[in-house]
């Protein structure tokens, strides 16, 4: 019987590819998707996607969704405290693994593994060290579809926000931008894929600039 894992879920393409890889294998099964929500905005933290779309995404994937709420401008200490309390509950339920969609940021992986080890848990990294160009191409070839919902304007022009993540998008990226946005250059929201029971109806809303980040609001359709 496969071990159960939580999947740290942003709603974006790296999370979706990690889920796909876990579902292909037989060692683990995903017990639930885990997403951090900024309670003041009722949106996915960092990505800015509305909670209702996140919930529709989980329904389309036929997986439970578990949420951790944090206030806006939450310190790392607040985030870690709420995550720890949540994970302690899951550990008591027999879940001792959390999966992540990280690709090559070693410091981030070490941070996650250190915090999990303090709880007696372990990390799972299904797409670790895969080539970013290959991952981006594989995402499209598998039939996934995504919209770019946030860009860091220090490395990407604001009009990239709201674009479909496709071959044209990848061709237009500057050479210094990772094609999976692994350095935080952009974030995406997956609206369909081979493991979705139905696409996520959506339309583009207002584009908003917050400091150096530009967000495209997705509206339910």
C-alpha positions as CSV (number, residue, x, y, z in Angstrom):
1,X,0.0,0.0,0.0
2,X,1.5,3.4,-1.0
3,X,2.6,5.8,1.7
4,X,0.4,8.9,2.1
5,X,1.9,12.4,1.5
6,X,0.6,15.9,1.6
7,X,1.5,18.0,-1.4
8,X,2.5,21.6,-1.0
9,X,0.2,23.1,-3.6
10,X,0.4,26.6,-5.0
11,X,-1.9,25.9,-7.9
12,X,0.9,26.4,-10.4
13,X,2.6,24.3,-12.9
14,X,5.4,22.9,-10.7
15,X,2.9,21.7,-8.2
16,X,0.8,20.2,-11.0
17,X,3.8,18.3,-12.5
18,X,4.8,17.0,-9.0
19,X,1.3,15.7,-8.5
20,X,1.4,14.1,-11.9
21,X,4.7,12.4,-11.1
22,X,3.4,11.1,-7.7
23,X,0.3,9.7,-9.3
24,X,2.3,7.9,-12.0
25,X,4.4,6.1,-9.4
26,X,3.2,3.6,-6.8
27,X,5.3,4.5,-3.8
28,X,3.1,7.4,-2.5
29,X,-0.5,8.6,-2.8
30,X,-1.5,12.2,-2.2
31,X,-3.7,12.4,0.9
32,X,-4.5,16.1,0.4
33,X,-3.3,19.3,-1.3
34,X,-1.9,21.9,1.2
35,X,-2.2,25.6,0.3
36,X,-1.3,28.8,2.3
37,X,-4.0,31.5,2.0
38,X,-3.6,35.1,2.9
39,X,-6.6,35.6,5.1
40,X,-6.9,39.4,4.5
41,X,-7.2,38.9,0.7
42,X,-8.7,35.4,0.7
43,X,-6.2,34.5,-2.0
44,X,-3.3,32.0,-2.5
45,X,-0.3,33.6,-0.8
46,X,2.3,34.9,-3.3
47,X,0.3,33.9,-6.4
48,X,-2.7,36.1,-5.6
49,X,-5.3,33.6,-7.0
50,X,-8.8,33.7,-5.5
51,X,-9.7,30.9,-3.1
52,X,-12.8,29.9,-5.1
53,X,-10.6,29.0,-8.1
54,X,-8.2,27.1,-5.9
55,X,-11.2,25.1,-4.5
56,X,-12.5,24.4,-8.0
57,X,-9.0,23.2,-9.0
58,X,-9.0,20.7,-6.1
59,X,-12.4,19.5,-7.1
60,X,-11.3,19.0,-10.7
61,X,-8.4,17.0,-9.4
62,X,-10.7,15.0,-7.1
63,X,-8.4,15.6,-4.1
64,X,-9.1,17.0,-0.6
65,X,-7.8,20.6,-0.1
66,X,-6.4,21.7,3.3
67,X,-5.6,25.4,3.9
68,X,-3.4,27.3,6.3
69,X,-4.4,30.9,6.8
70,X,-1.8,33.6,7.5
71,X,-2.3,37.4,7.8
72,X,-0.9,39.8,5.2
73,X,2.7,40.8,5.8
74,X,3.1,37.7,8.0
75,X,6.6,37.1,9.3
76,X,8.4,33.9,8.6
77,X,7.9,33.1,12.2
78,X,4.2,33.3,12.0
79,X,4.1,31.2,8.9
80,X,6.3,28.5,10.4
81,X,4.3,28.4,13.6
82,X,1.0,27.9,11.8
83,X,2.5,25.3,9.5
84,X,4.1,23.4,12.4
85,X,0.8,23.2,14.2
86,X,-1.0,22.0,11.1
87,X,1.7,19.3,10.4
88,X,1.7,18.1,14.0
89,X,-2.0,17.2,13.5
90,X,-1.3,15.4,10.3
91,X,1.6,13.5,11.9
92,X,-0.8,12.3,14.6
93,X,-3.0,11.0,11.7
94,X,-0.1,9.0,10.4
95,X,1.1,11.2,7.5
96,X,4.8,11.8,7.8
97,X,5.7,13.1,4.3
98,X,5.2,16.4,2.5
99,X,5.9,16.7,-1.2
100,X,7.2,19.9,-2.9
101,X,7.5,21.1,-6.5
102,X,11.1,22.5,-6.0
103,X,13.5,22.0,-8.9
104,X,17.0,23.2,-8.0
105,X,17.0,25.8,-5.2
106,X,19.2,23.8,-2.7
107,X,18.9,26.3,0.2
108,X,15.1,26.1,0.0
109,X,15.1,22.3,0.0
110,X,17.5,22.3,3.0
111,X,15.2,24.7,4.8
112,X,12.1,22.5,4.2
113,X,13.9,19.3,5.2
114,X,15.3,20.9,8.4
115,X,11.9,22.1,9.5
116,X,10.2,18.7,8.7
117,X,13.0,16.7,10.4
118,X,12.3,18.7,13.6
119,X,8.8,17.2,13.5
120,X,9.9,13.7,12.6
121,X,8.7,14.1,9.0
122,X,10.4,13.9,5.6
123,X,10.2,15.8,2.3
124,X,9.5,14.4,-1.1
125,X,10.7,16.2,-4.3
126,X,9.3,14.5,-7.4
127,X,10.8,16.9,-10.0
128,X,14.1,17.7,-8.2
129,X,17.0,18.4,-10.5
130,X,14.9,17.9,-13.7
131,X,16.0,20.4,-16.4
132,X,13.8,23.4,-16.4
133,X,13.5,23.6,-20.2
134,X,12.6,19.9,-20.3
135,X,10.0,20.4,-17.6
136,X,8.4,23.3,-19.3
137,X,8.1,21.4,-22.5
138,X,6.9,18.3,-20.8
139,X,4.2,20.3,-19.1
140,X,2.8,21.4,-22.4
141,X,3.2,18.1,-24.2
142,X,1.2,16.4,-21.4
143,X,-1.7,18.7,-22.1
144,X,-1.5,20.9,-19.1
145,X,-2.8,24.5,-19.5
146,X,-1.9,27.4,-17.3
147,X,-2.2,31.2,-17.0
148,X,0.6,33.4,-15.7
149,X,-0.9,35.2,-12.7
150,X,2.1,37.1,-11.3
151,X,5.4,38.5,-12.6
152,X,8.4,40.1,-10.9
153,X,8.8,43.2,-13.0
154,X,12.5,43.5,-12.0
155,X,13.1,40.7,-14.5
156,X,10.0,40.5,-16.6
157,X,7.8,43.2,-18.2
158,X,4.4,43.7,-16.7
159,X,2.5,42.5,-19.9
160,X,3.7,39.0,-19.2
161,X,1.1,38.8,-16.4
162,X,-2.2,37.3,-17.8
163,X,-0.5,35.5,-20.7
164,X,-1.1,31.8,-21.4
165,X,1.9,29.6,-20.5
166,X,2.6,28.2,-23.9
167,X,5.4,27.8,-26.4
168,X,5.1,31.5,-27.5
169,X,5.4,32.6,-23.9
170,X,8.6,30.5,-23.5
171,X,10.1,31.9,-26.7
172,X,9.5,35.4,-25.4
173,X,11.2,35.0,-22.1
174,X,14.5,36.8,-21.7
175,X,17.5,34.5,-21.6
176,X,18.1,35.2,-17.9
177,X,14.7,34.0,-16.8
178,X,14.2,30.4,-15.9
179,X,11.5,28.8,-18.1
180,X,9.8,27.4,-15.0
181,X,10.2,30.6,-13.0
182,X,12.1,28.7,-10.3
183,X,13.8,31.9,-9.1
184,X,10.4,33.6,-8.5
185,X,10.4,35.4,-11.9
186,X,6.7,34.5,-12.5
187,X,3.9,32.3,-11.0
188,X,1.1,30.4,-12.8
189,X,-2.3,28.9,-12.2
190,X,-3.1,25.6,-13.9
191,X,-6.6,25.5,-15.5
192,X,-6.6,22.1,-17.1
193,X,-4.5,18.9,-17.5
194,X,-4.5,15.2,-18.0
195,X,-5.5,14.5,-14.4
196,X,-8.3,17.1,-14.3
197,X,-11.8,15.9,-14.5
198,X,-12.8,19.2,-16.1
199,X,-11.2,22.5,-17.0
200,X,-11.4,25.5,-14.6
201,X,-13.6,28.1,-16.1
202,X,-12.0,31.5,-15.8
203,X,-11.6,34.9,-17.4
204,X,-8.9,37.6,-17.1
205,X,-9.6,40.4,-14.7
206,X,-7.8,43.5,-13.6
207,X,-4.0,43.7,-13.7
208,X,-2.6,45.2,-10.5
209,X,0.9,46.4,-9.6
210,X,2.0,45.9,-6.0
211,X,5.6,47.1,-5.5
212,X,7.7,45.3,-8.1
213,X,5.1,42.5,-8.6
214,X,2.4,42.6,-11.2
215,X,-0.7,40.4,-10.7
216,X,-3.4,39.5,-13.2
217,X,-6.6,38.7,-11.3
218,X,-8.4,35.6,-12.5
219,X,-12.2,35.6,-12.2
220,X,-14.4,32.5,-12.0
221,X,-16.4,31.9,-15.2
